[in-house]
Amino acid sequence: MKIDFILPDIGEGIIECELVEWQIQEGQEVQEDQSVADVMTDKALVEITSMHTGRINKLYYAKGEIAKVHQPLFQIEVADDKSNTKAVPTESEAVAADDAHPTVNTVTSENATHNIKTETEDKQQNNGKALASPAVRRLARECGLNISVVKGSGKNGRVYKEDIEAHQNTTTTSSSSMTKNSPEIQSAALDRVEPIKGIRAIMAKQMLESVHNIPHFTYAEELDVTNLELLRAELKPEFAAKDAKLSMMPFIMKALALTLPEFPILNSRINDDCTEITYLNDINIGMAADTPLGLLVPNIKQVQNLSLLELTLQVNRLATAARNGKLKPDEMKGATISVSNIGVIGGTVATPIINPPEVAIMAMGRIQTVPRFNSKGEVQARKIMQVSWSGDHRIIDGATMARFCNRWKAYVENPVSMLTQLR
């Protein structure tokens, strides 16, 4: 029996999503609950699993295309006695349905895939989107071409590799003949227009909302992390023996978890019209991650209850999941405050944008070895890191941010002092 897997509701108000990656291919045998695809909504990356055990018959979307909720995502062939899901109608059922309801477009199981594909292609053509496989789209990008201007030789104007090459040759010849008279035309042929979607679209929406609704202010401070780096170097072998890569981040987060209870305003929420404030009990710290998909901010839940080792393992796990596009929706929700380590890429001072509904965010700059005076007036080489805090000025004032940062800084610069507060 051939069954269409209907893309279910994957979030309130979500009507479409981008097909990020297929984990299966046509003809492959899959098990129930096996991961088959990763899709990106305007809120999070979602993993789609198979509801049945069987063989994948057809994939209705290519990587990068937009899939519609309540529409077929793929077709799977299962044994008749293993599913109660309504399958694609047989030919006789289709004819009967057509006679009874001539306005309903019912198809046979053999022609279902073809008709859906044709309908999708027609819709794409009407929307002005070129029809092409992911490999052909990649070739067009590598050649610097806007694939929508390439004339396709396939059915319904589908673009093939040969069409890309032919268009390139034509463009090159045409550009060469007009170079002397129209250099602007040659330059314009290299322009490329792409839709903003996926993570980029999510970030654009959230950042616009944040800047529009939240009055930001930024507070910068200098941290001497020399002692912290020495402690980290001492603990690294012990952590490595437990498959934990100890970075600076777990220390930063643990210091935050010890400081925030003293300054609960930074671990709070306010309602839309700023008439009520909710002080949050749990400290869920988001960590900005630069991934192939774009900027993702997974968060670690209840940091106040985790040991340094447990926290390190969580940081490692989420960083790996983010890079591989395997974050779960729950891991992207519920953060109460966020940290961005821009310093691993470069830069010292930043003006981070708050991730609503949070009220504060911190950006870590790169660590630099620079000369500093000690208590005796002697010059020493110290490891210095700049940090930048952005706060919601509706409820956080500069003095509160300064006092909070000073307390947190004391833990970071003298990490042994955290032992007196750890539970």
N, C-alpha and C positions, 0 to 999 in steps of 0.2 A: 504494500500500500504506500502510495506517495503522499506525503503530507507537507503542506506549506507551513513553515515556522513563521508565525506572525510576530513582528517586533512588538513587544508589550510596552505598557507605560513604564518609563524608566525615570520618572520624576514629575512632580506636579507642574503642569503647564508645558511640558516638553512635547513637541509635535514632530521634531526631526532631529537627526544626529548625523555626524560624520563617521563613515566607516574608516576607522584608523588602520586596522590590521585584521586580516583573516588568519585564524589559527589552524584552519583546515583547508582542504581543497576538494574539488569535485571528484567523486569516486572513492573518497576516504571513508573508512569505517570509524564511527565515533560511538562513545559510550554516553549513557545518561549522565548529566551534570558535567560533562567534559566542556572545557572552554572552547568556543568556536570563533569568537570575534571580540574585538575591542572597539567600542564606539565612543565618540566624544560628544557630549551635550554641551550646552552653554553653562553647565555647572561643574561637571566632573567627567573623568574617564570611567567608563562602565564596561565591565566584563560580561559578555553574553554567553550563557551555557546552553547546551542542548537539553531539551526536555525528553528526548527519546534515545534509545540505542538503535543504530541503523547505519545506512550508507548515504553519504551526502550525494544528492542527485544533481542539484543546480544551485549556483550562487547568483542571487538577483542583483547584486551590486558589486562594483569593483572598488578597490582601495581608493579612498579619497572622495568617493561619491557620497551624496546626502541620502540617507535612508529615512523613510517616513514611518512614524509610529502607526500601528494597526495595519501595516502593509507587509507582504511576504518579504522575509530577509533571505531565507534559503529554503530549499526543498530537500527533504530527507525521506528515504525509503525504509520502511519498517515492516516487520511481520504484522499481519492483520490482527492478531490476538494480543498485541503488545501496546495498543494505543486506543484511547477513546476519543482522540482528537478528530474533528471533522476533516476528512481528506478532500483533495480536489475531486470534483465530480467525475464520474465515468462518462463515456460518450453518450450512452442512452439517457442518462440523467440530464446531461447538458441539453440534448435535443428536447426532452420533455419540459425542461425549465424554460427553454426558448419559446416553446409553443404556449406555455401558460403565461409567461412574463416576457414578451418580446422586447421590452425596454431594458432588461437586465443582460449584461454582457457576461455570459457564463461560458467557460471553456473546458475542453477535454483535458485529461491528464497529460496526453502526449503533446498538446499544443499550448498548455498553460504557460510554460516557460517562454515559448516563442512570442506569444501574444503580450505577456507582461513586459518582455524585453523590448518589443516593438513599441508598446505604449510608452515605456520609459524613454526610448530613443526619440520618439516623436516629441515628447514633452521637453526633452533636453534641447531638441532643435528649436522648438518654439521659444525656449528661454535663451537662445543664442549660445548655448554651451556646446562646444565641439565634442563629438563622439570619438573616443580613443581609449586604448588600453593604458594602464599605468606605465608600462615600458615606453610606449610612444610619447606619453606626456612627459616622462623624464627626459627622453631624447630631445623633445622640444625645448625644455627648460635649459638643458645643457647647451643647446644651440642659440639660446637667447631669443627664442621665437614665442610669440603669442599664438598658441595653437588654434585659437578661434578664427584667425585670419588665414589659416591653411586650408586649401580646398581639398576635401577628402574624396578619394576615388571609390570608397566602399559603399555598402548599402546605407541609405539614409545619410550619406555624407561622412561616414566613418573615416577617420584619418589613420593611415598606415605609415610605417617607417618610410616607405618609398615616397609618400606624399611630402613628408618633412624634407627629405633630400631634394626632391624636385623643387619645392618652394624655396629652399635655400639657394639652389643653383640659379633659379629665376631672379631671386632678390639680389644675389651677388652680381649677375649680369646687368640687371637694371640699374643697380647702384653704381656700377663701374661706368656705365654710359652717361650717368647724370652727375658724376662727382664734380666735374669742372663747373657746371652751371647751377646745381642745386645741392650743396653740401648739407643743407638742413634736412632734406628728404632722406638722405643716407643715415643721418643720425636718428631721425624719428623711427626708422625701421627697427632699431634696436630696443625701443621701449617695450616694456612688458607689463600687462595689467593682470593682476591676480586678485581673487576675492579674499577678504579677510575673514578667516574662519578658524574653528578649533580653538586652541589655547589663546592665540592672538586675539580672537574676537572676545573671548571671555575676559582677558586682561584689559582690553580696551573698554569694555562695558563697566567693569568693576572700578578701574582707575578713574574714569570719568565721573562715575557716581560718587566716589570717595572725595575727589577734589571739589566737586560741585556742592556736596552736602556737609563736608567737614572742614572747619577752619583749622588748618595745620599750623603748627610751629615746630621748629627743629632746634634741638639742644645738642651740642657737640662736646665731647670730653676726650681726654687723653688717658689711656690706661697703660701702666707699666706691667707687662705680663712676663717679666723675666723669671720671677719665682714660679709662676704657673707653668711656664715652658719647662723648667727644671723638674717640677713634679710630674708633668705629663711624660717626659722622657724616662723618668724613673719607673712609672707605672706601665708604660707601653709593653714591655716584654710579658708582664703578668697578664695583661689584657689580651695580648696576641695569642697566648697559650689557650685562651678560651674563645678563640676566633672572633675577637672584638678589636676593631681598629679604633684606637683612642685618639680623637682629634680634640681641638679646642672647644668644639660646640657643646659636648656634654657638661663641661665645667661651667660654661656660660649659662646654660639652661638651669643647672642645679643652683647656681648663685641667684638666678632670677626667682626660682621657686622658694628660696629662703627669704628673699627681699619683699616679694609681692604681698605676703600677709601683713607686712607692716605698712604697706601703701596700697590698700585694696582698690583705690580709685583707678589704678592702672590695669586692674583685672576685673573690669566691669562692663556693663552694657547700658545704653540709654535707649529709650523708645524714640519713635520717629519724630515726635514734636518736642523732644527734649524736656519732658515734664516728669519723667521717672527714671531712676537709676537702679540697676540690679547688680549687686555685688556677687560675683561668682565664687563658689567654693573651690571647684577644681581649677588647677592651673594646666591648661592645655596649650603647649607652645608650638606654634607653627614655624617651620624651617623652609625658607625659600630655596628651591632647587632649580638650577639651570639644566633643562633636559632637551633632547632632540625635538620634543613636541612644543617646547616653549617653557615659560615660567610656571612651575607648579609649587604649591605651598601645602604639603601634607603637615599634619600636626601629631605630636605625641601627647597622649592623654594622661592626666593625673601625674604630672612630673613630680609633684610634691611627695608621692608615695614610692618613687623608684630610686633604687640605689644607683651609684655612678656606673656600675657595670651594666645593670639593666637598661639604663638610659643610653649608654653607648651602643648596646645591641639594637635598641630601637632606632637610634639615629642611623646606624649602618643599614638596617633593613629597609627603612623608608627611603633612604638615598638610593639604594639599589633598585627598589620598586619604582621610584620616580624615573630613573634613567631608562628603565625597561618598559615604561608605560603600563605598569601593573598595579598601580595604586587603586585601592578600593574606595567607593564613594564615601564611606564613613571616615576614612583617613584624610579626606579633604574637607571635612566639616567639623565645626565645634571648636576651632581654635579660639583662645582667649587673648593671646598676645603673640606677636611674631618676631622672628629674627632672620635677618638676611646677611649672609657672609659674602659680601661683594669683594672682600679683600683677597679671596682665593683667585680672583680673575685680575684685579688691579684696582687702584684708587685708594684714597684715604678717607675722604669725607663725602657723604652723600646726603640727599634729602629724601628719605624713603616715604612712600605714600601708604597711608594706613589702609589696611584691608578690612572693610566694614564686615560685621558690626563691631570689630575690635576698636579700642580707643588709643592704642600705642603700638609702635613698631620700632625696632632697632636695626641699624646697619653697621656691620663690622668692617673696618678698613683693613688693609694689609699690615702685617707686622714688619716694622723696620728697626734695624739696629742703629741707634743714634746716641750721641754723647749727652749725658745728663749729669748734673752735680749731685753728689751725695750729701749726707748731713754734715760732713766735715769740709765741704766745699771742694772736694776732689772730683775730677771728671771721670766718669765711668761709662762703659758701653752698656746700654740698656735696651731691652726689646720693648718697643712702644707700639701700641695699636690705637688708632683713632676710632671712636664710635659716635654714631649720630642717632639720636632719639627723635622721633616725630610723635607729637601728642595731639589729641583732640582738644582744642582750646576752649570748647564749650564747657568742659568739666575739669580739665587739667590746666593748672597755671604753671608758669615758669619756675616758681619757687618750689612747688611740689615736685616737679620733674628733677630739679637740681638736687633736692634732698634724697629723693629716691635713687638717682644715679650715683650719688656719693656713697650711699649705703651699699649698693650693688657693687660698686667699684672696689670697696674695701674687701669684699669677699674675693673678688677676682684677683686683686693684687696680692692678697695674702690668703691663698687657698686653704692653708691649714686651719684658718679661723672658722671655716665652714664646719669643721668637725664638732664644734661646740653646739651646733644647731641641728646636725643631722640626726634623724630618728632611725 
